[in-house]
Amino acid sequence: TNPSSNRLVFLPPEIVSISPTSTITQLQDKHVHPYFLSIRGGASETADAILTTADAVGWDYISAIYTDSMEYRSAKDALLGQSESMATCVGKALALPMDATLDDAKEVLVNLGSQVGARAVALFVKPEHLRLLLEASQALSLAGRFVWVSPADWSHSGENIEGLQSEVAGALRFETHSAILEDFNNYVRNLTYNNRMNIPEDWFFEIYETVHQCNLIDLQA
């Protein structure tokens, strides 16, 4: 208890969380989130890849559209931050509200189109907003007006762009390299799980010891 404010102060539980998808920059700060691990590159790596590509193809600047949530704001902020030390500048960065409508998407594209020389547009948006933007582009007859630069979030099945393929012609898509490792799959299938926590016993010891730089003693061994 904090006697000066009469409030309870709780420390976060010291439990390791592992995410196969998170790229939020804030969670990559090990001083703030020492128990969070991600197996994907963060927003900074994606921003660096986008800006390096933009420089290679000769774009003077790149614009951005983002979903107004922590995850996508983080990606947009990383792009803005990285651009300060790169040759390519970031022009407008426009937000779509979480409950955006087709009219909201149209308004963003009209706003963006009013910027002289606006060409490349980085899309840090959730899948539903990606489709909204493509529908808005089609409704406004803007096919080919912008080069969409997207860090994944396009379904491998193509359902997000079904019927809107003409709107994404020439787009650039960035995705973390991945591969199916059959040996690893076989290893996982043969793991012994801790029934109480449903965590593979080998993983728990290895991860805990790596994060805390210690050696655990298995008293049941």
N, C-alpha and C positions, 0 to 999 in steps of 0.2 A: 504494500500500500504506500502511496505517496502522500505523506502527512500534509504537505503544503497545499495540495489540491484536493485531497480526499478522493483520489481516483485510483482504481486498480490498474496496475501496469503489468501486462502479460508479455513474456518473452516468447518468440516463435518456437514451435517444437523443433527439436534437433533431429528431423527426419529427412533423409535424402529423397528428393524427387527427381525423376529422370523423364525428360520429355523428348520424344522423337521428332517433334514438329516446331517447337517454340523458337522464334527468332527475335523476341522482344529484347531490345538493347538493355533495358533496365535490369532484366533478370540475369544478364551476363556479368554484372558487377559482383564479383565474389566477396567483396567487403560487405555488401548489403545482403546478398543472398548466397551465403556460403554452402547451403545444402541443396542448391538447385543445379542440376546438370542437364545440358542439352547436347544431343548428338548431331545437331545441325549447325551450320554457320549462322552467325547473327546478322542483324540488319546492316551492320557496318560492312560486312563482307559483301553483301548483296549490293549495297550502295557503291562500293568501290568497283565492283564488276560493271555496274551500269555506267558509271562515270568514265571508266577506262574505255568502254566500248564507244560511248558518245564521243570521246576525244579521238578515237581511232577513225571513226567515220566522218569526223569534221563538223559535228554539231557545236555551235557556239554556246548554246544553252539548251536546257531541257526543262519542261514543265512537269507538274505532278498533280495527280488527283488521288485523294485518299479518303477512306472511310473514317469517320470521326469516332474512333475508338482507340484505346491504348495501343493495341498491337500495330495498327496501321499508322497512327501518329508517330509511333516509335520508328517505323521504317522511313516515313517522310522526314523526320528530324535527322535521322542518320544520313539521308541523302543531302540535306541542307548542310549538315556539319562537314561531311566529307568533301563537298564541293568547294569549300573555302581554300583547300589546298590542291585543287585540281584545276585543269585548264577550262573545263566546262562549268558554266554557271547554272544555277537553278532559277528559272523565271517565276511564274505564278505557281503557288501551291494551293489548290482549291479543295475544300472539304465537302463530302456528301454526308448528310446526317444518317444515323443508323437506320431510320425508317424512311429513307429516300424514296421518292416517287419518280416516274418517268419525267415529269415536269422539272424536278430538281436536277436530274441528269442533263436535260436539255439546257437548262439555265447555266450549268457549269461549262458545257461545251461552247455555248454562245459566248460566255465570258472569256473562255480560253481563246476562242477564235478571234476575238477582238485584239489580241496581243500581236503586234507586228512580228512576223517571223516565227511564230509559234509552230513547231513541227513535231518534235519528239515529246511524247507524254508518258511519264512513268506512272503506272497504275498500281497503287497500294490499296486495293479494295477487296472486299469480300466477294465471293463468287456471284452472289445475287446482284451486287452493284456492277460487276463487270458486264453482266448481261444487260442491265439497265442502260449503261453507257453505250453499248453497241446498238441497242434499240433506238436510243436517242440519236446516235450518229446516222442511223438509217433514216429515221424520221426527218432529220434535218439535211439529208442528202450530202453527208460529209465523208462518204467513203473515199479513202485515199488522202483526205485532208491532213490527218495526223498519223504518225508512226507510233503505234502503241508499244510500250516497253513494259513487260509484265514479269515480275518475279513469281512464276508458277501461278497457282490458284486457278489454272484452266484445267478442267476435268480431262483426264486421259481419254475418256469416252467421247469427248467433244460435245457433251450435252449442254454445257454453258454457252456454246456458240452455235448450236444447231439452228440452221436457217439464217445465220448472220455471218457466214464465212466470208462474204465479200467485204465486210467491215473490218476484218482482221488481216486482210492481205498485206504482206510486208511487215507484219508485227515481229517484234523480238521478244522471246520468252526465255527467262532465266530460271534454271531449276538446279537444285543441289544434286550432284551426281550420286546415283545410288545403284546398287546391284544386289541381286539375290545370291546369297552365299549358302549353298546347300549344306556345306560342312557345319556352318553355324546353326542352321535349322535343325540338323540332326543332333547337335549338342544341346539345344534348347529342349528338344523332345525327350531327351534322356536325363534332364535335370531332376534332382530331388527337391521338392518344394517343402517349405516350412508350413505345416498345416495351420498354425496359429496366425501367421501374417501373410501367407500365400506369396511369399517371396522366395525365389530360388536360393537355396542355402549358399551355394558357391558365390552367387552375385552379392549377397548381403555382406559377406565377409570381405570380399575383394573391394567393393565400393566403399564400405565403411573404413577399412584400413587405408585406402588411398586418400580419401577426403580428410581423415583425421590424423594421417601419418602415424599410425600406431599398429600394434599387433594384438589381435584378439585371441584369447585362449578359449578353445571349445571345451567346456567342462564336461560335455556329454561324450566326447571322443574317447 
